[in-house]
Amino acid sequence: MHAQEFIQSKSHQLVPIYVLYGEESYFIQEVKKRIENQIKKQDPEFDRNTYDMETLPIQEAIHEAETFPFFSEHKLVEVQRAYFLTGQKVKSDIEHQIDVLEEFAHNPVEFTTLIIVVPYEKMDQRKKIVKTLKNCATFIDCSSPKAYEMGQVIRNLAESKRMSLSEDLIELIAVRVGEHIEAVQHELDKLNLYFNDQPISLEEAKEIISIHAEANTFNLIDHLVEFKVGPAIQLLKELKKQNEEPIGLLALISSQIRIILQVKLLKQKGYQQQQIAKQLQVHPYAVKMALKRERRFTDRGLKDMLMEAAITDEKMKTGKIEQWLALELFLQRVVQRLKEAS
């Protein structure tokens, strides 16, 4: 079950063990809140205990889980950063007795709810303990939503704040903010505060909603296409002021160029906008913008830009050149290549 489905479900039967896996902290926090609220219905004064697996062994957490609560009828035990369920390598002197967790999974106690948080991209499905938990626990996928799912995520978040957003406004937020749920929350709070109970105007919202790095990289590409090196570098400096990482920005630029190339190739095969969005699993608006840009490039030109990006990435990561300077030189070389190809 994905976290969105769990959070939105109107009824939920409490189970002894939950495994929350994935890297989206917002989903992890919201799922935990939902579980806690369910426990409160049974016992408003329940005990809560938290154990970090990078500093404490799992057997201590399980011992706590098996100990009857003193001042309440129920307890919640949260196991954080359960890296031993993944392929993660962690430097630690802690010795985890996984067989203790396995035994508890087979024989949980009715007075404890155990939440195991695995805030990593994926678990190691080959491990015996993972297989055991899959049979004995409820797994909740807390991975970040895909770009094409952000529209529904924004809609759900707005509804939870009792905000009514038009489809155009949802699209605007998705494009400007990208896949960062906490940033979406922040932008929705800004809109809520500004408009209060008044209808939200799209034109005014455009002045309020921040443009995050993903959106700015598309603007950067527009400057490159128009051979505007100066404005491109100026935008780069603005992103630097926002404490963006140059390697991360290069990755974003490469990602946008790759989308344009993929859109161009799929268009040549006869795919329509919605079909392309589904095939690439990106937001339809991103495809719409890429379709506007792809006609300005040749296949070869886009591939050359990606090759240039790969070379720059290698130079940045190996320290052959200062990272921001490398990014500026990359933009200048791309414009030069585009001029030569025009």
C-alpha positions as CSV (number, residue, x, y, z in Angstrom):
1,M,0.0,0.0,0.0
2,H,1.3,3.5,-0.8
3,A,1.3,6.1,1.9
4,Q,-1.2,8.3,0.0
5,E,-3.7,5.5,0.0
6,F,-3.1,4.8,3.7
7,I,-3.4,8.5,4.7
8,Q,-6.6,9.0,2.7
9,S,-8.3,5.8,3.9
10,K,-11.3,6.6,6.1
11,S,-11.2,3.5,8.2
12,H,-8.1,1.6,9.3
13,Q,-7.8,-1.4,11.5
14,L,-4.7,-1.2,13.8
15,V,-2.1,-4.0,13.3
16,P,0.8,-5.0,15.5
17,I,3.7,-4.2,13.1
18,Y,4.1,-1.5,10.4
19,V,7.1,-1.2,8.1
20,L,7.4,2.3,6.5
21,Y,9.9,2.3,3.7
22,G,11.0,5.0,1.2
23,E,12.7,8.4,1.2
24,E,9.8,10.8,1.4
25,S,9.9,12.2,5.0
26,Y,6.5,13.9,4.6
27,F,4.8,10.6,3.9
28,I,6.6,8.9,6.8
29,Q,5.5,11.6,9.2
30,E,1.9,11.6,8.0
31,V,1.6,7.8,8.2
32,K,3.0,7.8,11.7
33,K,0.4,10.5,12.7
34,R,-2.4,8.4,11.3
35,I,-1.2,5.4,13.3
36,E,-0.8,7.4,16.4
37,N,-4.3,8.9,16.0
38,Q,-5.7,5.3,15.7
39,I,-3.9,4.3,18.9
40,K,-5.3,7.4,20.7
41,K,-8.8,6.2,20.1
42,Q,-8.0,3.1,22.1
43,D,-5.7,4.7,24.7
44,P,-5.3,8.6,24.8
45,E,-2.4,8.2,27.3
46,F,-0.4,5.6,25.4
47,D,3.4,5.2,26.0
48,R,5.8,6.1,23.2
49,N,9.4,4.9,22.9
50,T,11.9,5.6,20.0
51,Y,15.0,3.6,19.2
52,D,17.6,4.7,16.5
53,M,19.2,1.6,15.0
54,E,22.5,3.4,14.3
55,T,23.0,3.9,18.1
56,L,20.9,1.1,19.8
57,P,20.4,-2.6,19.0
58,I,17.1,-4.0,17.8
59,Q,16.9,-6.4,20.7
60,E,16.5,-3.4,23.1
61,A,13.6,-2.1,21.1
62,I,11.9,-5.5,21.0
63,H,12.5,-5.9,24.8
64,E,10.6,-2.6,25.3
65,A,7.9,-3.8,22.9
66,E,7.4,-7.0,24.9
67,T,7.3,-5.2,28.3
68,F,3.8,-4.4,29.5
69,P,3.2,-0.6,29.8
70,F,3.1,0.7,33.4
71,F,0.8,3.7,33.2
72,S,-1.3,3.0,30.2
73,E,-2.9,0.1,28.3
74,H,-1.0,0.5,25.0
75,K,2.5,1.5,23.9
76,L,4.0,2.6,20.6
77,V,7.6,1.5,19.9
78,E,9.3,3.2,16.9
79,V,12.4,1.7,15.3
80,Q,14.2,4.4,13.3
81,R,16.7,3.9,10.4
82,A,16.4,0.2,10.2
83,Y,19.3,-0.1,7.8
84,F,19.7,-3.9,8.4
85,L,16.6,-4.4,6.2
86,T,18.5,-2.9,3.3
87,G,21.9,-3.3,1.5
88,Q,23.1,-0.1,3.3
89,K,26.6,-0.2,4.8
90,V,26.7,1.6,8.1
91,K,29.8,2.0,10.2
92,S,28.7,1.0,13.7
93,D,29.7,-1.2,16.6
94,I,26.1,-2.1,17.3
95,E,25.3,-5.8,17.0
96,H,21.7,-6.4,16.0
97,Q,20.2,-9.7,17.0
98,I,17.9,-10.0,14.0
99,D,16.5,-13.3,15.3
100,V,14.8,-11.4,18.2
101,L,12.9,-9.3,15.7
102,E,12.0,-12.3,13.7
103,E,10.6,-14.1,16.7
104,F,8.6,-11.0,17.7
105,A,7.2,-10.7,14.1
106,H,5.9,-14.3,14.4
107,N,4.5,-13.6,18.0
108,P,3.7,-9.9,18.5
109,V,2.0,-8.7,21.7
110,E,-1.4,-7.2,21.6
111,F,-0.5,-4.2,23.8
112,T,2.2,-2.8,21.5
113,T,2.3,-1.3,18.1
114,L,5.7,-1.5,16.5
115,I,6.7,0.9,13.7
116,I,9.8,0.1,11.7
117,V,11.0,3.0,9.6
118,V,13.3,2.2,6.7
119,P,14.0,5.7,5.1
120,Y,15.9,4.3,2.2
121,E,15.2,3.8,-1.5
122,K,14.6,0.1,-1.2
123,M,15.0,-3.0,1.0
124,D,17.0,-6.1,0.4
125,Q,14.3,-8.6,-0.6
126,R,16.7,-11.5,-0.3
127,K,17.1,-11.2,3.4
128,K,15.2,-13.7,5.6
129,I,14.0,-11.0,8.0
130,V,12.5,-8.9,5.1
131,K,10.6,-12.0,3.9
132,T,9.4,-12.7,7.4
133,L,8.2,-9.2,7.9
134,K,6.4,-9.2,4.6
135,N,4.3,-12.1,5.9
136,C,3.7,-10.7,9.3
137,A,3.6,-6.9,9.0
138,T,1.8,-4.2,7.1
139,F,4.2,-2.5,4.6
140,I,3.6,1.1,3.6
141,D,5.4,2.6,0.6
142,C,6.6,6.1,1.5
143,S,8.6,6.7,-1.6
144,S,8.4,10.1,-3.4
145,P,5.6,10.5,-5.9
146,K,6.4,10.4,-9.6
147,A,6.2,13.6,-11.5
148,Y,3.0,12.6,-13.2
149,E,1.4,11.9,-9.8
150,M,2.1,15.3,-8.4
151,G,-1.2,16.8,-9.6
152,Q,-3.2,14.4,-7.4
153,V,-0.8,14.9,-4.5
154,I,-1.3,18.7,-4.7
155,R,-5.0,18.2,-4.9
156,N,-5.1,16.0,-1.8
157,L,-2.9,18.4,0.2
158,A,-5.1,21.3,-0.8
159,E,-8.2,19.5,0.2
160,S,-6.7,18.7,3.6
161,K,-6.3,22.4,4.1
162,R,-9.8,23.1,2.8
163,M,-8.5,24.9,-0.3
164,S,-10.1,24.9,-3.7
165,L,-7.6,25.0,-6.5
166,S,-8.3,25.1,-10.2
167,E,-6.6,22.7,-12.5
168,D,-4.5,25.5,-14.0
169,L,-3.3,26.4,-10.5
170,I,-2.5,22.8,-9.6
171,E,-0.5,22.6,-12.9
172,L,1.4,25.8,-12.1
173,I,2.4,24.5,-8.6
174,A,3.5,21.2,-10.0
175,V,5.7,22.8,-12.7
176,R,7.2,25.4,-10.4
177,V,7.8,23.3,-7.4
178,G,8.5,19.9,-8.9
179,E,8.3,16.7,-6.7
180,H,9.2,18.3,-3.4
181,I,6.1,17.7,-1.1
182,E,7.4,19.9,1.8
183,A,7.9,22.7,-0.7
184,V,4.4,22.2,-2.0
185,Q,3.1,22.4,1.6
186,H,5.0,25.7,2.0
187,E,3.5,27.2,-1.2
188,L,0.0,26.1,-0.3
189,D,0.5,27.7,3.2
190,K,1.6,30.9,1.5
191,L,-1.5,30.9,-0.8
192,N,-3.8,30.2,2.2
193,L,-2.3,33.0,4.2
194,Y,-2.5,35.5,1.3
195,F,-6.0,34.8,0.1
196,N,-7.5,33.7,3.4
197,D,-11.1,32.7,2.6
198,Q,-11.2,34.5,-0.8
199,P,-11.1,32.7,-4.2
200,I,-7.5,32.1,-5.3
201,S,-6.7,34.1,-8.4
202,L,-4.3,32.4,-10.9
203,E,-2.7,35.6,-11.9
204,E,-2.0,36.7,-8.4
205,A,-0.8,33.2,-7.5
206,K,1.8,33.4,-10.2
207,E,3.4,36.3,-8.3
208,I,3.4,34.4,-5.0
209,I,4.4,30.9,-5.9
210,S,8.2,30.5,-5.9
211,I,10.0,29.0,-8.9
212,H,12.2,26.1,-7.7
213,A,15.3,24.8,-9.4
214,E,13.6,22.3,-11.7
215,A,11.5,25.1,-13.3
216,N,14.4,27.4,-13.6
217,T,16.4,24.8,-15.5
218,F,13.8,25.0,-18.3
219,N,14.2,28.8,-18.3
220,L,18.0,28.2,-18.5
221,I,17.5,26.0,-21.6
222,D,15.3,28.7,-23.2
223,H,18.2,31.1,-22.8
224,L,20.6,28.6,-24.4
225,V,18.3,28.1,-27.4
226,E,18.1,31.8,-28.0
227,F,22.0,32.1,-27.7
228,K,21.6,34.3,-24.6
229,V,24.7,33.4,-22.6
230,G,24.5,36.5,-20.4
231,P,20.9,35.9,-19.1
232,A,21.7,32.2,-18.7
233,I,24.7,32.9,-16.5
234,Q,22.7,35.5,-14.5
235,L,20.1,32.9,-13.8
236,L,22.8,30.6,-12.7
237,K,24.0,33.2,-10.2
238,E,20.5,33.6,-8.9
239,L,20.4,29.8,-8.3
240,K,23.7,30.0,-6.6
241,K,22.3,32.6,-4.2
242,Q,19.5,30.1,-3.4
243,N,22.3,27.7,-2.2
244,E,21.7,25.2,-5.0
245,E,24.5,22.7,-5.6
246,P,26.2,23.0,-9.0
247,I,26.4,19.3,-9.5
248,G,22.7,19.0,-8.7
249,L,21.9,21.8,-11.1
250,L,23.9,20.1,-13.9
251,A,21.9,16.9,-13.2
252,L,18.7,18.8,-13.5
253,I,19.7,20.5,-16.7
254,S,20.7,17.1,-18.1
255,S,17.4,15.6,-17.0
256,Q,15.5,18.4,-18.8
257,I,17.6,17.9,-22.0
258,R,17.0,14.2,-21.8
259,I,13.2,14.7,-21.5
260,I,13.3,17.0,-24.6
261,L,15.2,14.3,-26.5
262,Q,12.9,11.5,-25.4
263,V,9.8,13.6,-26.3
264,K,11.3,14.4,-29.7
265,L,12.0,10.7,-30.5
266,L,8.5,9.6,-29.3
267,K,6.9,12.3,-31.3
268,Q,8.7,11.1,-34.4
269,K,7.1,7.7,-33.7
270,G,3.6,9.2,-33.7
271,Y,3.0,9.4,-29.9
272,Q,0.6,12.1,-28.7
273,Q,1.2,14.3,-25.6
274,Q,-0.7,12.1,-23.1
275,Q,0.8,8.9,-24.5
276,I,4.3,10.4,-24.1
277,A,3.6,11.5,-20.5
278,K,2.5,8.0,-19.7
279,Q,5.5,6.4,-21.4
280,L,8.0,8.6,-19.7
281,Q,6.1,8.8,-16.4
282,V,6.4,12.6,-16.2
283,H,3.9,15.4,-15.6
284,P,1.9,16.1,-18.8
285,Y,2.8,19.8,-18.5
286,A,6.5,18.9,-18.7
287,V,5.8,17.1,-21.9
288,K,3.8,20.0,-23.2
289,M,6.7,22.4,-22.6
290,A,9.2,19.9,-24.1
291,L,7.1,19.6,-27.2
292,K,7.4,23.4,-27.6
293,R,11.1,23.2,-27.3
294,E,12.0,20.0,-29.2
295,R,11.5,21.6,-32.6
296,R,14.3,24.0,-32.0
297,F,16.8,21.1,-31.7
298,T,18.1,18.3,-33.8
299,D,18.5,14.8,-32.3
300,R,22.2,15.2,-32.7
301,G,22.2,18.6,-31.0
302,L,20.5,17.2,-28.0
303,K,22.8,14.2,-27.8
304,D,25.8,16.5,-28.0
305,M,24.5,18.6,-25.1
306,L,24.1,15.4,-23.0
307,M,27.6,14.3,-23.9
308,E,29.0,17.8,-23.0
309,A,27.1,17.5,-19.7
310,A,28.6,14.1,-18.9
311,I,32.1,15.5,-19.6
312,T,31.4,18.5,-17.3
313,D,30.0,16.3,-14.6
314,E,33.2,14.2,-14.6
315,K,35.4,17.3,-14.3
316,M,33.3,18.7,-11.4
317,K,33.3,15.5,-9.5
318,T,37.1,14.8,-9.9
319,G,38.0,18.4,-9.0
320,K,39.6,19.2,-12.3
321,I,37.8,22.5,-12.3
322,E,35.9,24.7,-9.8
323,Q,32.3,23.6,-10.0
324,W,30.5,26.8,-10.7
325,L,33.1,27.8,-13.3
326,A,32.6,24.4,-14.9
327,L,28.9,25.0,-15.1
328,E,29.3,28.5,-16.7
329,L,31.8,27.1,-19.3
330,F,29.3,24.3,-20.0
331,L,26.6,26.8,-20.8
332,Q,29.0,28.8,-23.1
333,R,30.1,25.6,-24.9
334,V,26.4,24.5,-25.4
335,V,25.5,27.9,-27.0
336,Q,28.6,27.7,-29.2
337,R,27.6,24.2,-30.4
338,L,24.0,25.4,-31.0
339,K,25.2,28.4,-33.1
340,E,27.4,26.1,-35.2
341,A,24.5,23.8,-35.8
342,S,22.0,26.6,-36.7
